[in-house]
Amino acid sequence: MANEAPAGDLRLVDLTKRFGIFTAVDDLTLTVPQGSFFALLGASGCGKTTTLRMIAGLEEPTSGQVLLGDRDISRLRPYKRPVNTVFQSYALFPHLDIAENVAFGLRRRGIRKVDGQVRQMLSLVQLDGFGRRRPAQLSGGQQQRVALARALINHPQVLLLDEPLGALDLKLRRQMQIELKRIQTEVGITFVHVTHDQEEAMTMADTVAVMNAGRIEQLGAPAELYEYPATAFVANFLGQSNLLAAEAAGPAGPEVPVTAHGARFSVPVDRARVDRGPVYLGVRPEKLHLAEAADEVPAGHQHVPGVITDASYVGVSTQYLVRTGWGSELSAFAANSGVGRQHPVGTSVVAHWDPRHAFLLPREPGQDDRTTPLLDEPVKVPS
């Protein structure tokens, strides 16, 4: 697909947006490489949609720049920017058929011969033969494809996606995640996708930026962010983590010794964001394994004893909560692979992990564990 203007990376430089005394986006600087699928991930109120709206021209920055290649588009009207947006509400015209909905942007620009481009776009989104139907005759997923085709037919340099799958059911949402990635790969346009859904971001995006309070907490490839989070916020927003309040003694050879709740552990140096002072010792629930006796723990694994307080079967896995002797609950996900046994609630277990799968994060002095909330009733844990 040919662009109408010289292409280039999308760059946000010192971008800030204030609403009165509230700062929605705070001095944001990042680069979205041309042709990439980029996701802005964060909770409601983190500034991700405001950022998207400034790129689209629907909000004017308080300060900073939006650059496309070498061109500053910060003060251009939305219709003058080589950018299109697909919103969660598809906003299709109910009185127009699908072909005319897709052709709308071209018609507005005075282009008469649109049939060939419309057919190409409908084929791209796998809606061949749907051109004469009305929006009301289509499912939610099909309407989402029409909105996508309507945006793509304008040949934008950047396509902005504002929670476009939020109105779909789970199965259809997952199908559309795969479809959106296929389409982005085929057309080669820069996609910037705003979402609060971690799975959605990780499934589709080449690069994910996790936003919090108007700033980027961490940016990188999905696997990098998940396996090597930079902050406690990222560790618990992108998936779940068991974060134990610990003290690090500084590197000792290839490892960093840490002490947590009177027990000694260690983490490889290359898995430590900080190696001295207050830290969080982190382990993902799927990397935490359960044994019913200490002699079942593999050599080299580190472990803590506990009691199972909850077991939830969710099909692909069983999710356990393990109450430790100091009162925190750890999450452990056991894959439903047909190997291993189920552990009933009340079972005494040993939660263990390979230290190569743990990580250390910064912790403010005085902060406690960041795990599952404590139970109201105490549970006796064997020593």
NUFI-864539 format. One record per residue (C-alpha): x, y, z; residue in three letters. Coordinates in nm, 4 decimals, always signed. Layout:
% NUFI-864539
((X; Y; Z); 'ala');
...
% end
This chain:
% NUFI-864539
((+0.0000; +0.0000; +0.0000); 'met');
((+0.1486; +0.3338; -0.1041); 'ala');
((+0.1533; +0.6282; +0.1328); 'asn');
((+0.0494; +0.9724; +0.0170); 'glu');
((+0.3285; +1.1547; +0.2011); 'ala');
((+0.6896; +1.0721; +0.2861); 'pro');
((+0.6890; +0.8144; +0.5632); 'ala');
((+0.8955; +0.8046; +0.8779); 'gly');
((+0.9016; +0.7171; +1.2441); 'asp');
((+0.6375; +0.8648; +1.4712); 'leu');
((+0.8157; +1.0596; +1.7455); 'arg');
((+0.6718; +1.2184; +2.0569); 'leu');
((+0.9093; +1.4741; +2.2066); 'val');
((+0.8560; +1.6109; +2.5591); 'asp');
((+0.4809; +1.5747; +2.5051); 'leu');
((+0.2714; +1.7101; +2.7922); 'thr');
((-0.1023; +1.7570; +2.8360); 'lys');
((-0.2552; +1.9305; +3.1369); 'arg');
((-0.6201; +1.9768; +3.2193); 'phe');
((-0.6136; +2.2548; +3.4764); 'gly');
((-0.3918; +2.1353; +3.7620); 'ile');
((-0.4131; +1.7708; +3.6469); 'phe');
((-0.1300; +1.6412; +3.4281); 'thr');
((-0.2630; +1.3629; +3.2059); 'ala');
((+0.0560; +1.3137; +3.0024); 'val');
((+0.3831; +1.4122; +3.1646); 'asp');
((+0.6836; +1.5031; +2.9463); 'asp');
((+0.6480; +1.1934; +2.7279); 'leu');
((+0.9233; +1.1109; +2.4792); 'thr');
((+0.9182; +0.7969; +2.2663); 'leu');
((+0.9728; +0.6757; +1.9120); 'thr');
((+0.7372; +0.4443; +1.7240); 'val');
((+0.9369; +0.2903; +1.4356); 'pro');
((+0.7819; +0.3146; +1.0914); 'gln');
((+0.5899; -0.0006; +1.0003); 'gly');
((+0.5741; -0.1360; +1.3553); 'ser');
((+0.2797; -0.2528; +1.5644); 'phe');
((+0.3124; -0.0477; +1.8825); 'phe');
((+0.0908; -0.0813; +2.1913); 'ala');
((+0.0292; +0.1731; +2.4668); 'leu');
((-0.0782; -0.0376; +2.7638); 'leu');
((-0.2101; +0.0935; +3.0911); 'gly');
((-0.4969; +0.1242; +3.3335); 'ala');
((-0.7796; +0.3743; +3.2988); 'ser');
((-0.6539; +0.7256; +3.3643); 'gly');
((-0.2879; +0.6561; +3.2862); 'cys');
((-0.2788; +0.8947; +2.9887); 'gly');
((-0.2735; +0.6473; +2.7001); 'lys');
((-0.5930; +0.7668; +2.5275); 'thr');
((-0.4949; +1.1328; +2.5757); 'thr');
((-0.1641; +1.0515; +2.4057); 'thr');
((-0.3488; +0.8889; +2.1170); 'leu');
((-0.5802; +1.1868; +2.0830); 'arg');
((-0.2827; +1.4255; +2.0652); 'met');
((-0.1343; +1.2152; +1.7846); 'ile');
((-0.4702; +1.2250; +1.6043); 'ala');
((-0.5100; +1.5998; +1.6545); 'gly');
((-0.8192; +1.5654; +1.8726); 'leu');
((-0.6342; +1.7191; +2.1698); 'glu');
((-0.3777; +1.9979; +2.1507); 'glu');
((-0.0599; +1.9407; +2.3545); 'pro');
((+0.0140; +2.1795; +2.6386); 'thr');
((+0.3765; +2.1513; +2.5297); 'ser');
((+0.5982; +1.9245; +2.3246); 'gly');
((+0.5870; +1.7937; +1.9692); 'gln');
((+0.4334; +1.5189; +1.7577); 'val');
((+0.6662; +1.4438; +1.4666); 'leu');
((+0.6092; +1.2166; +1.1689); 'leu');
((+0.9435; +1.1687; +1.0022); 'gly');
((+1.0889; +1.5203; +0.9988); 'asp');
((+0.7470; +1.6866; +0.9868); 'arg');
((+0.5985; +1.8524; +1.2952); 'asp');
((+0.2252; +1.7763; +1.2910); 'ile');
((+0.1553; +1.8977; +1.6467); 'ser');
((-0.0656; +2.1897; +1.5423); 'arg');
((-0.2233; +2.0477; +1.2256); 'leu');
((-0.5976; +1.9922; +1.2136); 'arg');
((-0.6967; +1.6237; +1.2316); 'pro');
((-0.8057; +1.6060; +0.8668); 'tyr');
((-0.4686; +1.7421; +0.7538); 'lys');
((-0.2712; +1.4698; +0.9299); 'arg');
((-0.1794; +1.1440; +0.7480); 'pro');
((-0.3357; +0.9620; +1.0421); 'val');
((-0.6635; +0.7698; +1.0828); 'asn');
((-0.8309; +0.6387; +1.3974); 'thr');
((-1.0447; +0.3308; +1.4666); 'val');
((-1.2474; +0.3758; +1.7851); 'phe');
((-1.4143; +0.1227; +2.0146); 'gln');
((-1.7512; +0.2448; +1.8860); 'ser');
((-1.7218; +0.1838; +1.5132); 'tyr');
((-1.9472; +0.4798; +1.4181); 'ala');
((-2.0613; +0.3253; +1.0891); 'leu');
((-2.3300; +0.5087; +0.8951); 'phe');
((-2.6465; +0.2973; +0.9267); 'pro');
((-2.8090; +0.4451; +0.6126); 'his');
((-2.5111; +0.3541; +0.3912); 'leu');
((-2.4211; +0.0063; +0.2745); 'asp');
((-2.0845; -0.1440; +0.3620); 'ile');
((-1.9171; -0.0416; +0.0362); 'ala');
((-2.0212; +0.3205; +0.0814); 'glu');
((-1.9124; +0.3194; +0.4445); 'asn');
((-1.5663; +0.2056; +0.3346); 'val');
((-1.5589; +0.4577; +0.0490); 'ala');
((-1.6653; +0.7518; +0.2656); 'phe');
((-1.3207; +0.9053; +0.3091); 'gly');
((-1.2420; +0.8854; -0.0597); 'leu');
((-1.5788; +1.0369; -0.1505); 'arg');
((-1.5116; +1.3288; +0.0857); 'arg');
((-1.1888; +1.3987; -0.1042); 'arg');
((-1.3770; +1.4095; -0.4349); 'gly');
((-1.2533; +1.0747; -0.5657); 'ile');
((-1.5199; +0.9225; -0.7902); 'arg');
((-1.3775; +0.5895; -0.9011); 'lys');
((-1.3596; +0.3985; -0.5771); 'val');
((-1.5031; +0.0555; -0.6556); 'asp');
((-1.1662; -0.1133; -0.7101); 'gly');
((-1.0165; +0.0217; -0.3877); 'gln');
((-1.3279; -0.0705; -0.1914); 'val');
((-1.3145; -0.4290; -0.3191); 'arg');
((-0.9446; -0.4445; -0.2291); 'gln');
((-1.0118; -0.3254; +0.1257); 'met');
((-1.3065; -0.5612; +0.1795); 'leu');
((-1.0898; -0.8483; +0.0580); 'ser');
((-0.8105; -0.7428; +0.2944); 'leu');
((-1.0460; -0.7631; +0.5932); 'val');
((-1.2057; -1.0831; +0.4607); 'gln');
((-1.5459; -0.9334; +0.3821); 'leu');
((-1.5646; -1.0159; +0.0117); 'asp');
((-1.9253; -1.0037; -0.1063); 'gly');
((-2.0498; -0.7957; +0.1886); 'phe');
((-2.0495; -0.4616; +0.0044); 'gly');
((-2.4276; -0.4308; -0.0394); 'arg');
((-2.5208; -0.5188; +0.3179); 'arg');
((-2.6055; -0.2605; +0.5829); 'arg');
((-2.4175; -0.2325; +0.9149); 'pro');
((-2.7167; -0.3691; +1.1080); 'ala');
((-2.6861; -0.6948; +0.9130); 'gln');
((-2.3285; -0.7534; +1.0352); 'leu');
((-2.1933; -0.8962; +1.3587); 'ser');
((-1.9803; -0.6875; +1.5939); 'gly');
((-1.6605; -0.8401; +1.4608); 'gly');
((-1.7647; -0.7742; +1.1002); 'gln');
((-1.8498; -0.4123; +1.1845); 'gln');
((-1.5060; -0.3769; +1.3400); 'gln');
((-1.3519; -0.4978; +1.0122); 'arg');
((-1.5555; -0.2433; +0.8167); 'val');
((-1.4298; +0.0373; +1.0415); 'ala');
((-1.0750; -0.0876; +0.9855); 'leu');
((-1.1220; -0.0995; +0.6067); 'ala');
((-1.2697; +0.2526; +0.6110); 'arg');
((-0.9580; +0.3812; +0.7861); 'ala');
((-0.7073; +0.1880; +0.5746); 'leu');
((-0.8541; +0.2945; +0.2384); 'ile');
((-0.7242; +0.6459; +0.3072); 'asn');
((-0.3651; +0.5134; +0.3034); 'his');
((-0.2647; +0.6712; +0.6369); 'pro');
((+0.0964; +0.6689; +0.7481); 'gln');
((-0.0218; +0.5850; +1.0991); 'val');
((-0.3344; +0.3976; +1.2062); 'leu');
((-0.4481; +0.4654; +1.5627); 'leu');
((-0.6538; +0.1959; +1.7368); 'leu');
((-0.8404; +0.3129; +2.0472); 'asp');
((-0.9561; -0.0006; +2.2352); 'glu');
((-1.1054; -0.1310; +1.9066); 'pro');
((-1.1839; -0.4790; +2.0398); 'leu');
((-1.3398; -0.3772; +2.3712); 'gly');
((-1.6978; -0.4327; +2.2552); 'ala');
((-1.6367; -0.7890; +2.1346); 'leu');
((-1.6811; -1.1129; +2.3258); 'asp');
((-1.3728; -1.3066; +2.4341); 'leu');
((-1.3607; -1.5608; +2.1491); 'lys');
((-1.4200; -1.2994; +1.8802); 'leu');
((-1.1699; -1.0634; +2.0427); 'arg');
((-0.8993; -1.3279; +2.0205); 'arg');
((-0.9822; -1.3968; +1.6561); 'gln');
((-0.9597; -1.0266; +1.5777); 'met');
((-0.6247; -0.9973; +1.7551); 'gln');
((-0.4825; -1.2447; +1.5055); 'ile');
((-0.6572; -1.0695; +1.2158); 'glu');
((-0.5290; -0.7251; +1.3115); 'leu');
((-0.1722; -0.8527; +1.3282); 'lys');
((-0.2113; -1.0226; +0.9893); 'arg');
((-0.3473; -0.7035; +0.8328); 'ile');
((-0.0745; -0.4865; +0.9843); 'gln');
((+0.1929; -0.7209; +0.8499); 'thr');
((+0.0313; -0.7195; +0.5058); 'glu');
((-0.0130; -0.3435; +0.4669); 'val');
((+0.3060; -0.2404; +0.6490); 'gly');
((+0.1499; +0.0699; +0.8059); 'ile');
((+0.2474; +0.1884; +1.1542); 'thr');
((-0.0212; +0.0777; +1.3998); 'phe');
((-0.0475; +0.2441; +1.7418); 'val');
((-0.2858; +0.0488; +1.9616); 'his');
((-0.4206; +0.1742; +2.2952); 'val');
((-0.5479; -0.0926; +2.5347); 'thr');
((-0.5795; -0.1868; +2.9007); 'his');
((-0.5761; -0.5576; +2.8059); 'asp');
((-0.2295; -0.7051; +2.8640); 'gln');
((-0.3012; -1.0182; +2.6551); 'glu');
((-0.4192; -0.8048; +2.3660); 'glu');
((-0.1019; -0.5951; +2.3728); 'ala');
((+0.1293; -0.8949; +2.4003); 'met');
((-0.0507; -1.0914; +2.1274); 'thr');
((-0.0321; -0.8202; +1.8628); 'met');
((+0.2413; -0.5676; +1.9329); 'ala');
((+0.6091; -0.5739; +1.8377); 'asp');
((+0.6748; -0.3176; +2.1113); 'thr');
((+0.4724; -0.2432; +2.4250); 'val');
((+0.4947; +0.0752; +2.6315); 'ala');
((+0.3463; +0.0353; +2.9797); 'val');
((+0.2059; +0.3696; +3.0970); 'met');
((+0.1426; +0.4813; +3.4527); 'asn');
((+0.0426; +0.8307; +3.5700); 'ala');
((+0.1215; +0.9925; +3.2360); 'gly');
((+0.4684; +0.8412; +3.1999); 'arg');
((+0.6238; +0.5323; +3.0442); 'ile');
((+0.7192; +0.2828; +3.3163); 'glu');
((+0.8871; +0.0457; +3.0708); 'gln');
((+0.9098; -0.0033; +2.6953); 'leu');
((+1.0232; -0.3081; +2.5014); 'gly');
((+0.9279; -0.6333; +2.3335); 'ala');
((+0.6446; -0.8228; +2.5083); 'pro');
((+0.8693; -1.1116; +2.6157); 'ala');
((+1.1309; -0.8715; +2.7546); 'glu');
((+0.8759; -0.6827; +2.9640); 'leu');
((+0.7174; -1.0008; +3.0956); 'tyr');
((+1.0351; -1.1917; +3.1760); 'glu');
((+1.2360; -0.8927; +3.2938); 'tyr');
((+1.0070; -0.6226; +3.4383); 'pro');
((+1.1715; -0.2990; +3.5479); 'ala');
((+0.9329; -0.1995; +3.8269); 'thr');
((+0.6819; -0.3552; +4.0646); 'ala');
((+0.4045; -0.1804; +3.8718); 'phe');
((+0.5033; -0.3488; +3.5445); 'val');
((+0.5507; -0.6852; +3.7153); 'ala');
((+0.1925; -0.6810; +3.8429); 'asn');
((+0.0246; -0.5015; +3.5519); 'phe');
((+0.1724; -0.7192; +3.2785); 'leu');
((+0.0615; -1.0492; +3.4274); 'gly');
((+0.0912; -1.1338; +3.7958); 'gln');
((+0.3953; -1.1614; +4.0184); 'ser');
((+0.4742; -1.2748; +4.3704); 'asn');
((+0.6869; -0.9897; +4.5087); 'leu');
((+0.8503; -1.0537; +4.8458); 'leu');
((+0.9972; -0.7669; +5.0466); 'ala');
((+1.3670; -0.8474; +5.0799); 'ala');
((+1.7106; -0.7013; +5.1448); 'glu');
((+1.9963; -0.7508; +4.8975); 'ala');
((+2.3533; -0.7702; +5.0204); 'ala');
((+2.5255; -0.6798; +4.6924); 'gly');
((+2.6592; -0.9156; +4.4265); 'pro');
((+2.8611; -1.2173; +4.5354); 'ala');
((+3.0072; -1.3674; +4.2193); 'gly');
((+2.7337; -1.4517; +3.9656); 'pro');
((+2.4537; -1.4188; +4.2213); 'glu');
((+2.2955; -1.1586; +4.4490); 'val');
((+2.2181; -1.2969; +4.7985); 'pro');
((+1.8906; -1.1709; +4.9464); 'val');
((+1.7090; -1.2184; +5.2752); 'thr');
((+1.3299; -1.2206; +5.2931); 'ala');
((+1.1245; -1.2909; +5.6069); 'his');
((+1.4234; -1.4552; +5.7777); 'gly');
((+1.5018; -1.6904; +5.4876); 'ala');
((+1.7964; -1.6672; +5.2503); 'arg');
((+1.7657; -1.6763; +4.8734); 'phe');
((+1.9697; -1.5720; +4.5711); 'ser');
((+1.9075; -1.4334; +4.2233); 'val');
((+2.1464; -1.4302; +3.9237); 'pro');
((+2.3158; -1.0935; +3.8777); 'val');
((+2.1708; -1.0527; +3.5288); 'asp');
((+1.8175; -1.0879; +3.6741); 'arg');
((+1.8645; -0.8044; +3.9239); 'ala');
((+1.7466; -0.4520; +3.8455); 'arg');
((+1.9052; -0.3511; +4.1777); 'val');
((+2.1544; -0.5537; +4.3796); 'asp');
((+2.1806; -0.3787; +4.7158); 'arg');
((+1.9422; -0.2529; +4.9833); 'gly');
((+1.5610; -0.2848; +4.9817); 'pro');
((+1.4405; -0.4998; +4.6922); 'val');
((+1.1468; -0.7087; +4.5788); 'tyr');
((+1.2237; -1.0740; +4.5141); 'leu');
((+0.9866; -1.1645; +4.2315); 'gly');
((+0.8620; -1.4957; +4.0941); 'val');
((+0.5845; -1.5360; +3.8360); 'arg');
((+0.3003; -1.7730; +3.9430); 'pro');
((+0.3620; -2.0130; +3.6527); 'glu');
((+0.7274; -2.0419; +3.7607); 'lys');
((+0.6262; -2.1313; +4.1173); 'leu');
((+0.5855; -2.5085; +4.1660); 'his');
((+0.4302; -2.7060; +4.4499); 'leu');
((+0.5521; -3.0188; +4.6240); 'ala');
((+0.3998; -3.1957; +4.9226); 'glu');
((+0.7351; -3.2823; +5.0796); 'ala');
((+1.0746; -3.1123; +5.0937); 'ala');
((+1.2464; -3.4170; +4.9419); 'asp');
((+1.0392; -3.3666; +4.6231); 'glu');
((+1.1979; -3.0263; +4.5611); 'val');
((+1.4533; -3.0424; +4.2743); 'pro');
((+1.8171; -2.9751; +4.3606); 'ala');
((+1.9080; -2.6085; +4.3302); 'gly');
((+1.5518; -2.4831; +4.3736); 'his');
((+1.4690; -2.2336; +4.6451); 'gln');
((+1.1556; -2.2835; +4.8512); 'his');
((+0.9189; -2.1767; +5.1271); 'val');
((+0.6640; -2.3892; +5.3162); 'pro');
((+0.2961; -2.3029; +5.3194); 'gly');
((-0.0637; -2.4209; +5.3182); 'val');
((-0.3015; -2.4139; +5.0211); 'ile');
((-0.5888; -2.1766; +5.0987); 'thr');
((-0.7599; -2.1773; +4.7582); 'asp');
((-0.7585; -2.3872; +4.4407); 'ala');
((-0.9358; -2.2639; +4.1263); 'ser');
((-0.9624; -2.4868; +3.8207); 'tyr');
((-0.9685; -2.2671; +3.5076); 'val');
((-0.9261; -2.5289; +3.2347); 'gly');
((-0.5731; -2.4701; +3.1078); 'val');
((-0.4408; -2.4565; +3.4640); 'ser');
((-0.5237; -2.4800; +3.8311); 'thr');
((-0.4504; -2.1617; +4.0209); 'gln');
((-0.3462; -2.2050; +4.3834); 'tyr');
((-0.3011; -1.9639; +4.6715); 'leu');
((-0.0382; -2.0686; +4.9263); 'val');
((-0.0357; -1.9023; +5.2682); 'arg');
((+0.3193; -1.8597; +5.3991); 'thr');
((+0.4311; -1.8686; +5.7599); 'gly');
((+0.4630; -1.4886; +5.7740); 'trp');
((+0.1068; -1.4358; +5.6457); 'gly');
((+0.1355; -1.3471; +5.2764); 'ser');
((-0.0277; -1.5570; +5.0081); 'glu');
((+0.1652; -1.6671; +4.7007); 'leu');
((+0.0014; -1.7498; +4.3659); 'ser');
((+0.1031; -2.0652; +4.1805); 'ala');
((-0.0335; -2.1727; +3.8417); 'phe');
((-0.0084; -2.5460; +3.7633); 'ala');
((-0.0577; -2.6242; +3.3926); 'ala');
((-0.3276; -2.8797; +3.3118); 'asn');
((-0.0822; -3.1026; +3.1278); 'ser');
((-0.1979; -3.4346; +3.2705); 'gly');
((+0.1252; -3.4626; +3.4682); 'val');
((+0.1326; -3.4087; +3.8428); 'gly');
((-0.1394; -3.4245; +4.1041); 'arg');
((-0.4034; -3.1887; +4.2331); 'gln');
((-0.3564; -3.0359; +4.5789); 'his');
((-0.6728; -2.9920; +4.7890); 'pro');
((-0.7302; -2.6834; +5.0031); 'val');
((-0.5644; -2.7281; +5.3421); 'gly');
((-0.2728; -2.9323; +5.2058); 'thr');
((+0.0704; -2.8485; +5.3451); 'ser');
((+0.3040; -2.7842; +5.0530); 'val');
((+0.6482; -2.6534; +4.9671); 'val');
((+0.6433; -2.3755; +4.7052); 'ala');
((+0.9671; -2.3854; +4.5080); 'his');
((+1.1288; -2.2158; +4.2094); 'trp');
((+1.4427; -2.2179; +3.9993); 'asp');
((+1.6443; -1.9057; +4.0992); 'pro');
((+1.7091; -1.8415; +3.7284); 'arg');
((+1.3385; -1.7595; +3.6971); 'his');
((+1.3356; -1.5061; +3.9827); 'ala');
((+1.4149; -1.1349; +3.9550); 'phe');
((+1.4963; -0.8384; +4.1783); 'leu');
((+1.3217; -0.5016; +4.1548); 'leu');
((+1.3610; -0.1707; +4.3408); 'pro');
((+1.1579; -0.1343; +4.6610); 'arg');
((+1.0969; +0.1696; +4.8741); 'glu');
((+1.2015; +0.1155; +5.2386); 'pro');
((+0.9070; +0.0088; +5.4503); 'gly');
((+0.7046; -0.1401; +5.1655); 'gln');
((+0.5725; -0.4908; +5.2320); 'asp');
((+0.5102; -0.7901; +5.0083); 'asp');
((+0.3012; -0.7250; +4.6986); 'arg');
((+0.1103; -1.0486; +4.6621); 'thr');
((-0.2473; -1.1707; +4.7071); 'thr');
((-0.4322; -0.9943; +4.9955); 'pro');
((-0.4158; -1.1632; +5.3351); 'leu');
((-0.6926; -1.3862; +5.4573); 'leu');
((-0.9054; -1.2679; +5.7482); 'asp');
((-0.8572; -1.5918; +5.9423); 'glu');
((-0.5058; -1.7119; +6.0254); 'pro');
((-0.3947; -2.0456; +5.8837); 'val');
((-0.1385; -2.2529; +6.0700); 'lys');
((+0.1671; -2.3146; +5.8565); 'val');
((+0.4130; -2.5932; +5.9412); 'pro');
((+0.7674; -2.4841; +6.0113); 'ser');
% end
